[in-house]
Amino acid sequence: MRTAHIALALAVAAIWGFNFVAIKVGLEDFPPILFCALRFALAALPLVVLGVRGGPPVPWRFILSIGMVLGVVKFSLLFVGMDIGMPAGLSSLVLQSQAFFTALFAAAVLGERPGPKQVLGMAVAFAGIGLIALEMPAGESLLGLGLVIAAAATWGVANLLMKQARAPDLFRMMLWVSVVPPIPLLLLSLGMEGPDRAWQALTHLTPLGVGAVAYIAFGATLFGFAAWGFLLRHYPASLVAPFSLLVPVFGMSSSALFLGESFTPLKMAGALLVLAGLAVAVLKLPSARPATHRP
């Protein structure tokens, strides 16, 4: 990869990692489901205002299904889980188990059996999540962990839908997908969080809250997916995908730096196991080359 493109991949990983800090900050001002609705409403703004010529790059059935699964279900689970006690750094880590759920669902639905490396990676990573669960206090924090794991599983379903959609332009697809969630999320927020809570949040905006929504919508969603899609168009997925392993590294370090989150030895051991499992499953070992004998 060119040096500039390596820097771009690192920047995307850092932006996506810091995204979890922004979510925690935004949850101080907004109820979680309303926060999701605002995030996608802003992300869809360029499409609504400027329009995109030629319509969506994939059939509408994929736009609607990905919008509901990824935008409504997955992000609601993630935001609610973080709102009730799941730390930002650990959320960035546990959410990466989506890679294993994707492999499991692909095996069940598409008949794509994971190889021995993927199975080993799953076992190691889920052992790490088990260690993290032992450190979570019973009650809302443990429930938050369960919701983030459910969000990772839902992301796995969305990954299968995106794979079947075969979008030629990931950025354009995400623009169209972002149009779907705002209204269902707003209705869900009004029903579950109540109109009074939503009105209170919208009439008492703070710079930090507005900045968090803008960062997640424009930075993590639009720029992040545009840059990632650019990299995937220019390089094999096997070369680009390993950079996603840095997302929880940036997420955990930024949450410790900006939110003061601490990690006990057991949580750190669990985090290392999850990262090791991801690395085993994602990274490809260099193929051995036969030795050449010079005369």
C-alpha positions as CSV (number, residue, x, y, z in Angstrom):
1,M,0.0,0.0,0.0
2,R,1.1,3.6,-0.7
3,T,2.2,5.5,2.4
4,A,-0.7,8.0,2.0
5,H,-3.2,5.1,1.9
6,I,-1.7,3.5,5.0
7,A,-2.1,6.8,6.7
8,L,-5.7,7.0,5.5
9,A,-6.5,3.5,6.8
10,L,-4.9,4.4,10.2
11,A,-7.0,7.6,10.3
12,V,-10.2,5.7,9.7
13,A,-9.4,3.2,12.4
14,A,-8.6,6.1,14.8
15,I,-11.9,7.9,13.9
16,W,-13.9,4.8,14.3
17,G,-12.2,4.1,17.7
18,F,-12.8,7.6,19.0
19,N,-16.4,7.2,17.9
20,F,-17.1,5.3,21.1
21,V,-15.9,8.3,23.2
22,A,-18.2,10.5,21.1
23,I,-21.1,8.2,21.8
24,K,-20.6,8.3,25.5
25,V,-20.4,12.1,25.4
26,G,-23.5,12.4,23.4
27,L,-25.4,10.1,25.7
28,E,-25.0,12.7,28.4
29,D,-27.3,15.0,26.4
30,F,-29.6,12.6,24.4
31,P,-31.6,9.5,25.2
32,P,-30.0,6.7,23.2
33,I,-32.6,5.9,20.6
34,L,-33.2,9.6,19.8
35,F,-29.4,9.9,19.6
36,C,-29.4,7.2,16.9
37,A,-32.2,9.0,15.0
38,L,-30.3,12.3,15.0
39,R,-27.1,10.5,13.9
40,F,-28.7,9.0,10.8
41,A,-30.7,12.1,10.0
42,L,-27.5,14.1,9.8
43,A,-25.7,11.4,7.8
44,A,-28.6,11.4,5.3
45,L,-28.5,15.2,5.0
46,P,-26.1,15.4,2.0
47,L,-28.4,13.0,0.1
48,V,-31.6,14.9,1.0
49,V,-30.1,18.3,0.2
50,L,-27.8,17.6,-2.7
51,G,-29.2,14.4,-4.1
52,V,-27.2,11.6,-5.7
53,R,-27.6,11.0,-9.4
54,G,-28.7,7.6,-10.5
55,G,-30.5,6.4,-7.4
56,P,-29.3,3.8,-4.9
57,P,-26.4,1.6,-6.1
58,V,-28.2,-1.6,-5.0
59,P,-31.9,-2.7,-5.1
60,W,-34.3,-1.1,-2.7
61,R,-34.8,-4.4,-0.8
62,F,-31.2,-4.2,0.4
63,I,-31.4,-0.5,1.2
64,L,-34.4,-1.1,3.4
65,S,-33.3,-4.3,5.0
66,I,-29.8,-3.0,5.8
67,G,-31.2,0.3,7.0
68,M,-33.5,-1.5,9.5
69,V,-31.1,-4.2,10.6
70,L,-27.9,-2.1,10.8
71,G,-29.4,1.4,11.5
72,V,-32.4,0.7,13.7
73,V,-31.6,-2.6,15.5
74,K,-27.8,-2.7,15.7
75,F,-27.2,0.9,16.7
76,S,-30.2,0.9,19.1
77,L,-28.7,-2.1,20.9
78,L,-25.3,-0.5,21.0
79,F,-26.4,2.9,22.2
80,V,-28.8,1.6,24.9
81,G,-26.1,-0.9,26.1
82,M,-23.6,2.0,26.4
83,D,-26.2,4.2,28.0
84,I,-26.9,1.7,30.8
85,G,-23.3,1.1,31.8
86,M,-21.2,-0.6,29.1
87,P,-17.8,1.4,29.0
88,A,-16.8,3.0,25.7
89,G,-13.5,1.2,25.4
90,L,-14.9,-2.3,26.1
91,S,-17.8,-1.6,23.7
92,S,-15.3,-0.8,20.9
93,L,-13.7,-4.2,21.6
94,V,-16.7,-6.4,22.2
95,L,-18.4,-5.0,19.1
96,Q,-15.6,-6.5,16.9
97,S,-17.0,-9.9,17.7
98,Q,-19.2,-9.1,14.7
99,A,-16.5,-10.8,12.6
100,F,-17.2,-14.1,14.3
101,F,-21.0,-13.8,14.2
102,T,-20.6,-13.0,10.5
103,A,-18.7,-16.2,10.0
104,L,-21.2,-18.2,12.0
105,F,-24.2,-16.8,10.1
106,A,-22.4,-17.3,6.8
107,A,-21.9,-21.0,7.7
108,A,-25.5,-21.4,8.7
109,V,-27.1,-19.5,5.8
110,L,-24.6,-19.7,2.9
111,G,-22.8,-22.9,3.7
112,E,-19.4,-21.1,4.1
113,R,-17.7,-23.2,6.7
114,P,-15.1,-21.4,8.8
115,G,-11.6,-22.8,8.6
116,P,-9.5,-24.0,11.6
117,K,-8.0,-20.6,12.1
118,Q,-11.4,-18.9,12.2
119,V,-12.7,-21.5,14.7
120,L,-9.6,-21.1,16.9
121,G,-10.0,-17.3,16.7
122,M,-13.6,-17.5,17.8
123,A,-12.8,-19.7,20.7
124,V,-10.0,-17.4,21.9
125,A,-12.0,-14.2,21.5
126,F,-15.2,-15.5,23.2
127,A,-13.0,-16.7,26.1
128,G,-11.8,-13.1,26.4
129,I,-15.4,-11.8,26.4
130,G,-16.1,-14.4,29.1
131,L,-13.3,-12.9,31.2
132,I,-14.7,-9.4,30.7
133,A,-18.1,-10.6,31.8
134,L,-16.7,-11.9,35.0
135,E,-15.6,-8.3,35.8
136,M,-18.9,-6.7,35.0
137,P,-21.1,-6.1,38.0
138,A,-24.5,-7.8,38.0
139,G,-27.3,-5.5,36.9
140,E,-27.3,-2.8,34.3
141,S,-23.6,-3.1,33.4
142,L,-23.9,-6.8,32.7
143,L,-27.1,-6.2,30.7
144,G,-25.2,-3.5,28.8
145,L,-22.5,-6.1,27.9
146,G,-25.3,-8.4,26.6
147,L,-26.8,-5.7,24.5
148,V,-23.5,-4.9,22.9
149,I,-22.9,-8.6,22.1
150,A,-26.4,-8.6,20.6
151,A,-25.5,-5.5,18.6
152,A,-22.4,-7.4,17.3
153,A,-24.6,-10.3,16.3
154,T,-27.0,-8.0,14.5
155,W,-24.1,-6.4,12.7
156,G,-23.2,-9.9,11.5
157,V,-26.7,-10.2,9.9
158,A,-26.2,-6.8,8.3
159,N,-22.8,-7.9,6.9
160,L,-24.4,-10.9,5.1
161,L,-27.0,-8.5,3.6
162,M,-24.2,-6.2,2.4
163,K,-22.3,-9.1,1.0
164,Q,-25.4,-10.2,-1.0
165,A,-26.0,-6.6,-2.1
166,R,-22.5,-6.4,-3.6
167,A,-22.6,-2.6,-3.7
168,P,-20.1,-1.2,-6.2
169,D,-19.8,2.0,-4.1
170,L,-19.9,1.6,-0.3
171,F,-20.2,5.3,0.4
172,R,-23.2,5.8,-1.9
173,M,-24.9,2.8,-0.4
174,M,-24.4,4.1,3.2
175,L,-25.9,7.5,2.1
176,W,-29.0,5.7,0.9
177,V,-29.1,3.4,3.9
178,S,-28.9,6.4,6.2
179,V,-32.3,7.6,4.9
180,V,-34.1,4.6,6.3
181,P,-33.5,4.6,10.1
182,P,-34.5,8.2,11.2
183,I,-38.3,7.9,11.1
184,P,-38.5,4.4,12.7
185,L,-36.0,5.4,15.3
186,L,-37.9,8.6,16.1
187,L,-41.1,6.7,16.5
188,L,-39.3,4.1,18.7
189,S,-37.8,6.9,20.8
190,L,-41.2,8.6,21.3
191,G,-42.8,5.3,22.3
192,M,-40.0,4.0,24.6
193,E,-38.2,7.2,25.8
194,G,-41.2,9.5,25.7
195,P,-41.9,12.8,24.0
196,D,-41.0,14.8,27.2
197,R,-37.5,13.4,27.3
198,A,-36.9,14.0,23.6
199,W,-38.2,17.6,23.8
200,Q,-36.0,18.2,26.9
201,A,-33.0,17.0,25.0
202,L,-33.7,19.0,21.8
203,T,-34.5,22.2,23.6
204,H,-31.4,22.1,25.8
205,L,-28.6,21.4,23.3
206,T,-25.0,21.8,24.4
207,P,-21.9,22.3,22.2
208,L,-20.6,18.9,23.3
209,G,-23.8,17.1,22.5
210,V,-24.1,18.7,19.1
211,G,-20.5,18.1,18.4
212,A,-20.9,14.4,19.3
213,V,-23.8,13.9,16.9
214,A,-21.9,15.8,14.1
215,Y,-18.7,13.7,14.7
216,I,-20.6,10.4,14.5
217,A,-22.7,11.4,11.5
218,F,-20.1,13.2,9.4
219,G,-16.8,11.8,10.7
220,A,-17.4,8.2,11.6
221,T,-20.3,7.5,9.1
222,L,-19.7,9.6,6.0
223,F,-16.0,10.1,6.0
224,G,-15.2,6.7,7.5
225,F,-17.2,4.7,5.0
226,A,-16.2,6.9,2.1
227,A,-12.5,6.4,2.9
228,W,-12.9,2.6,3.7
229,G,-14.8,2.1,0.4
230,F,-12.0,4.0,-1.4
231,L,-9.4,1.6,0.1
232,L,-11.4,-1.5,-0.7
233,R,-11.7,-0.3,-4.4
234,H,-8.0,0.0,-4.7
235,Y,-6.7,-2.9,-2.6
236,P,-7.7,-6.5,-1.8
237,A,-10.0,-6.8,1.3
238,S,-7.4,-9.1,2.9
239,L,-5.0,-6.1,2.9
240,V,-7.5,-3.5,4.1
241,A,-9.5,-5.6,6.7
242,P,-6.6,-6.0,9.2
243,F,-6.6,-2.3,9.9
244,S,-10.0,-2.7,11.6
245,L,-8.1,-4.5,14.4
246,L,-6.8,-1.1,15.4
247,V,-10.3,0.2,16.1
248,P,-10.6,-1.2,19.6
249,V,-7.0,-0.2,20.3
250,F,-7.9,3.4,19.5
251,G,-11.2,3.0,21.3
252,M,-9.7,1.7,24.5
253,S,-6.8,4.1,24.6
254,S,-9.0,7.2,23.8
255,S,-11.6,6.2,26.4
256,A,-8.9,5.9,29.0
257,L,-7.4,9.2,28.0
258,F,-10.6,11.3,27.6
259,L,-13.1,9.5,29.8
260,G,-10.8,8.2,32.5
261,E,-11.9,4.6,32.0
262,S,-9.6,2.1,33.8
263,F,-8.9,-1.5,33.1
264,T,-8.4,-4.1,35.7
265,P,-5.9,-6.9,35.1
266,L,-8.7,-9.4,34.3
267,K,-10.4,-7.0,31.9
268,M,-7.0,-6.3,30.2
269,A,-6.4,-10.1,29.9
270,G,-9.9,-10.5,28.4
271,A,-9.2,-7.6,25.9
272,L,-5.9,-9.1,24.9
273,L,-7.6,-12.5,24.3
274,V,-10.3,-10.8,22.1
275,L,-7.6,-9.0,20.1
276,A,-5.6,-12.2,19.7
277,G,-8.7,-14.1,18.5
278,L,-9.4,-11.4,16.0
279,A,-5.8,-11.4,14.8
280,V,-5.8,-15.2,14.4
281,A,-9.1,-15.1,12.4
282,V,-8.3,-12.1,10.2
283,L,-4.6,-12.0,9.6
284,K,-3.1,-14.3,6.9
285,L,0.2,-15.9,7.5
286,P,2.7,-15.4,4.7
287,S,3.0,-18.5,2.6
288,A,6.2,-20.4,2.8
289,R,8.5,-20.2,-0.2
290,P,10.7,-23.0,-1.2
291,A,14.3,-22.4,-0.5
292,T,16.5,-21.8,-3.6
293,H,19.9,-23.3,-3.7
294,R,22.6,-21.3,-5.3
295,P,25.5,-23.1,-6.9
